[in-house]
Amino acid sequence: MYEGTAKSMEGVLPEECYEQAKNEGCKVEVVWQDGDSSAAKAISLHHPAGKVYKCGGHVGRAHSNNLKEVAKKKEFSEHMKSKYKAKCPEIETVKRKCKQHRAGCGCISDSFIKRTHINHLCCLQQCINPDDYAQRVRVLSKYHVRDIYNWDESGSCNFHPARTCSCKK
């Protein structure tokens, strides 16, 4: 049924293994994974009390790879357009015009991808719990990456200490 391929077994094997573990009296409490949703489904089916966590290194690498793929495209895919057009109608007509990346061009450059990877790792290392991580990633995406370090409702950037240049500006 799965001759010559390992990928199609990726969803079946966790199902069989976690079912066998349950039948043998094993109780899975925690599973770390790279983001394979089929393993998470197998855990919830056979070990409902088990928790599934994603490896930060794998998540960061996958995000960087996704950004590299998006950076190659001149416009959003039809799937992305249909998925987000209600929330962001301008997605239908946006096209990349930049021929050479420079500061402020708005394109996804190699340096941008590298910074996102570093910032994500910093979030992982500095956060104490999942809520702290979620809040930090929201601040990162909404303010920090746009060089905004203070905002309304007493918010301020927590990625680095506020410092004033020696010129006092």
GIUR-V291786 format. One record per pair of residues at least 24 apart in sequence whose C-alpha atoms are under 6 Angstrom apart, sorted by the first residue. I is the first residue (numbers start at 1). GAP is how many residues later the second one is. If there is no record, write none. Layout:
i=I gap=GAP
i=I gap=GAP
//
This chain:
i=11 gap=27
i=14 gap=25
i=15 gap=27
i=19 gap=27
i=34 gap=24
i=71 gap=37
//
